[in-house]
Amino acid sequence: MKAKVTWIVIADGNQAKIFEHDGPGKGLRALKELNFEQEPLKAQEIMADKPGRSFASAGPGARSSMEYSSDPVAVRERRFVEKLADMLNEKQQEGKFDRLVIAAAPAALGDIRPALSNQVKETILAEMPKDLTNIPVPKLAEHFDGLIAV
């Protein structure tokens, strides 16, 4: 009987690491070709212009500043996580993994859920609303005790 292949996705809005686990006692193997990263940016680094000003309806000549209609950092991070979900959808169709564990920062986890296909959602063994992206690889196994036999 073939061992079930479990992928562990560790992500936040700017980086994602994927590890493979293919049986008890075999540990986690980093899939280096599937690590993604984008430079974290602040809103002022994304938006070149300041929001404009508009005339207020209160009186003649009254002006007030406008606000951005969305948070550019959140939009950029959501797009990053959606690209990650697209890759997971593709790799699941190729049969690269049987089960999936997702450990992601809460906002990233909330963004990835709706972007996953129903087939990928069916493979999810567990979700962890934790940002583990800065945990050293040898310490990662501790966070998955009880889920998989690392």
Beta strands, then each sheet from edge to edge (+ up, - down):
strand 1: 6-11
strand 2: 15-21
strand 3: 29-30
strand 4: 36-37
strand 5: 53-55
strand 6: 63-65
strand 7: 99-104
strand 8: 124-128
sheet 1: 3+ 2- 1+ 7+ 8+
sheet 2: 3+ 2- 4+
sheet 3: 5+ 6-
end
